[in-house]
Amino acid sequence: MFFEKIRQLTLLLEKQELEAPNGIVSVQLYSELFAAYLYQNDLSNARYLWKRIPPSVKAGHAELEQMYKVFQCQWNNDTAGFYKAINYDWSKHVSELMFELKEKMQQETVNLIGRAYSSIFENVLAEMTNQTPDMIDEMCKNLNWEIVEGPRPRL
C-alpha cells in the first residue's frame, strides 16, 4: 500500500516537473521526487533526475547533496555507507520517505542474510543492518534464529 502511494506521488511529481513554467521547479519537488525514486529503487531515474537538476540548485542545498550520497551508496551496493549517508536530519517533506527507505533496506538486508548465511557473527550482522546488539537480539528472537553465546556471539 505504501509502495503504491509512493508510485502515485512519483507520477504526480513527474507531471509537475514536466508542466513547470520554463522547466524551473522548486527544490522541494526535486527532493521529493529524488526520495521517491530512491525508495522505489529506481536508480536509473534517480540518476537522470540528478543530471537534470541545475548545478546552482544542487550547490545551495545540502539535503539534495546528502540524497545524492544515499543514491551513490545504493548504486554501488555500499550498505555501510548507505546507513551513514541516510542518518541525516531530513526536512519534513522527505523525512518519512527516507525513514521508510532505511527500514525497507534493513528488512531486505535481513531477508538476504537469512537466505544466504547459515551462521553469521552478531557484530557483522549489526554492521550490515545498522542495528545495535540489543536490536539484533530482539530481531533474532522474532525470526527464531538461534544465538550462540561467547566472546563473539554467532547467529
N, C-alpha and C positions, 0 to 999 in steps of 0.2 A: 504494500500500500504506500509506504513512504517512497519507495523507488518510483512508483507511478506518479506520485505527486511531484517528484524532482524532474521526471521526464516532461511533465506538463509545464513546469516552471521553465525548463530549458527551452521548450518550444516558444513560450511567451517572450522570453528574453531575447532569443534569436530574432523573433519577429520585430521586437522593439529596436534591436540593433540595425536591422535592415531598413526599417522605416524612419530612422533618425534623420532629422534635417542636416544636410551637409555631411552625413556619416559620423557626426560627433555625438557620442553618448556619455553618460556620467560614469565616473569611476565606480560608483556603486553597482551599476549594471555590469560593468566588466568583472567586478569582484564576484558578484552573484553567479554570473554565467561561468566564470572560471571554476568556482567552487562546485557548481553543479556538474560540470564536466569531470572534475576530479572524483566526485562521489560516484558517478556512473562508470568510472574507469575508462572514460572516453578520452584517452590521452592524445590521440591524433587531433581531435577538435580543440582540446586544451592548448596544444602546441600551436595550432594555426591561430587561435584567438590571441595567444601571447604575441605572435608576429604581427597581428593586426592592431594591437594596442599602440597608440603613438608613443614614441620614446619620452616625450615630455610628460605624459601621464604616468608612465612607469617610474620615471625618476623621482617624482614627487610623492609617491605613495608606498610606504614601507610594507603595508599589508599585501599589496599586489606582488611585491618582490618576494615576500615570505611565501605566498601561494606558489610562486614560481619555484621556490626551493622545494616545496612539498611535491610539486609536479616532477621536478628533476629526480627526486628520490624514488617516486613511483616508476618513472620511466626507466631508471637504472636498477630497479628492484633492490634498492638500498633500504632495507627495513629499519635498521638502527637510525639511519639518517632521517628517514621519514618521521619517526617518533620525535626526534629532536626538532625537526622543522615544524611539525604540526602543533607542538606545545608552544603556543603563541597566544597572546591576548587579542583574539579576533574581535572585530566590530560586531555589533548586534545583528546586522543584516546577513552575516555569513557564519556566525558562531555556532548555530545549531547544525548547519550543514557540515562544518569542519569537525564538530564533535561526533556527529553520526559517521563521518568518514573514518575517523580514528577508531570508533567502536567496530565498524564493519571490517576494517583491516585487521584488528585484533582477532575478531571471530574467524575470519578467513585464514589467518596465520595458524590459529589453534587447530582448525579443521585440517589444514595441510599437514601440520606436525603430527596430529593423531593418525593420519593415514600413512605418513612416511616413516615414522620412527616407532620402534618397539620400546626404546628406552632413551631418555634424554636427561641431562643434568638440569637441576632446578634453575641454576644461575643462567644457563644457556636459554632455557625457555623464558625466563624473566626478561632477558635482554631482547629476545626475538619478539616478545609481545608487549614490552614496555610496562611490565607489571611488577609489583613488589612481591617479596616472598609470601606475605600473608594472602595477597590476592591469588597467587599461584596455588597455595594450599586449598583455598576455597574453590577455585576453578577445578582442581583435580578431584576434590570430593564430589562436586556437581557432575563431573564427567565419569565418575567411578574409576579414576586412574589410581593405581597403587603408588604410594610414596615409600621409597626405600630410604630410611633414615641413615645418617652417617655424617662424616665430615663434609662430604659433597653429596647432598641428597639427590637421589635419582627418581625419576618418574617412569 
